[in-house]
Amino acid sequence: MLKARLTESIRQMSGLHWLLLFGGILLAWAALFAMSVPENLRDAGALYGAEFWVSLCSMTPDAAGAGKMALMWVLMSAAMMAPTALPAFATYDDLSQSAEGTRFGDLVLGYLMVWIGFSLLAAALQLALVHAGMVSVFGDSRSSLLSAVLLLIAGVYQFTPLKDSCLSKCRRPLVFFMQHWEEGPLRNGLRLGAVCLGCCWALMLLAFVGGVMNLVFMGLATVFMVLEKLPEIGRWLTRPMGVVLCASGLWLLVTSV
């Protein structure tokens, strides 16, 4: 019953608000594509040294660069996380047809506010790691220890009760909205964003391992996070991915010693 209702909700995605949402997602991916660093520049950075490319790269580790890092993380969060919330948005849109006081834009705004907050923290973390010499100006990890730790954190988190709790809410958007409907669209959006953040923060931080602004990593991570939130598919993916991430982290830890 829930699956049929969710499928029908997604099929009814029409109207100006959906066009704006999909357009925003496409614009975010287009901006990320325009900002992405080609592999030949990354290789050249490794060859000639970070100092040479700091002078040429717009993502500099200073106050101006911090703003650009924050913008990049905001775009990346919007491009990667909005698609994972489409079933929830569709369910809310469906429920709003028979209820008053619903504002789809407020729901999306609340959701994005949570991820904007995460983006600012992630940008600050990236800036700190750049200054510590653990991450390049391109956002790629220069430390095997850092990569191993991030992989282990993400892997272990896949098995935690908090991850399970957040995923269960993401996988049952109808139940989620019925429980919190009276809070209004903005608070529903904030709560949905917090639940989504609880699902995906550790996987998002793997951008430092896969490469910040690496479109291949972002694309694969987005597909996985979308599938992980699907009720019938996601339960077969969460723990196996945890095993893969933990094994990768341990292997990297052992081989880097």
Sequence and secondary structure as in RCSB ss.txt:
>XXXX:A:sequence
MLKARLTESIRQMSGLHWLLLFGGILLAWAALFAMSVPENLRDAGALYGAEFWVSLCSMTPDAAGAGKMALMWVL
MSAAMMAPTALPAFATYDDLSQSAEGTRFGDLVLGYLMVWIGFSLLAAALQLALVHAGMVSVFGDSRSSLLSAVL
LLIAGVYQFTPLKDSCLSKCRRPLVFFMQHWEEGPLRNGLRLGAVCLGCCWALMLLAFVGGVMNLVFMGLATVFM
VLEKLPEIGRWLTRPMGVVLCASGLWLLVTSV
>XXXX:A:secstr
 HHHHHHHHHHT  SHHHHHHHHHHHHHHHHHHHH   HHHHHHHHHH HHHHHTT SS SSHHHHHHHHHHHHH
HHHHHHHHHTHHHHHHHHHHHTT SS  HHHHHHHHHHHHHHHHHHHHHHHHHHHHTTSB TTS B  HHHHHHH
HHHHHHHTTSHHHHHHHHHHH HHHHHHHHGGG HHHHHHHHHHHHHHHHHHHHTTHHHH TT HHHHHHHHHHH
HHHTSHHHHTTTHHHHHHHHHHHHHHHHHHT 
